[in-house]
Amino acid sequence: MLKPSKKTVELQPAARPSRIRREPLPPENAVTRRLSRIDWSTREWEIRFAVTGIIFFALALSAVVFDIGHVLGL
């Protein structure tokens, strides 16, 4: 049998992951800090979202009516 003169390399076991739990990083700028302080589930914000949704729906509906009128040539 052939006996090599070099030893084989013995690999070390993989390092265990750290058990330290880290806090998430704080927000970077003032805008994200302000947005994180807002309570989005209040009645005031629900009213704002509802009014915004009604306005966007009205704009979309008027765009569709205008486009249909333009296609039909009325």
Number of C-alpha atoms within 10 A of each C-alpha: 3 4 5 7 6 6 6 7 6 6 6 6 6 6 6 6 6 6 6 6 6 6 6 6 6 8 11 8 8 9 9 11 12 10 10 11 8 10 10 12 8 9 10 10 13 12 11 11 13 11 12 12 12 12 12 12 12 12 12 12 12 12 12 12 12 13 12 12 11 10 9 8 7 7
